[in-house]
Amino acid sequence: MTNDNPPQNDEEFDYGCECGMTLLNEPTEENLNNVIDELDDDGVISTEIVYGLLATILMSLSSEDSEDH
């Protein structure tokens, strides 16, 4: 049996969160290119980095919704 869910790399997740915050606070082409630079040879971003980006964006959206009410 194979392990389809490898252990999460917290360092990459934290990096994804950091990239997400940078993109949300300063959505520049340079900052986006920094994320794109993380692509591996197959053109794939690490799953943990993607999770960090998504978590940061979702938390940002949630905090904006709560501020509006």
Secondary structure, DSSP 8 states (H G I E B T S, - for coil): ---SS----HHHHHHHHHHHHHHHH---HHHHHHHHTT--TTS---HHHHHHHHHHHHHHHHHHHHHH-
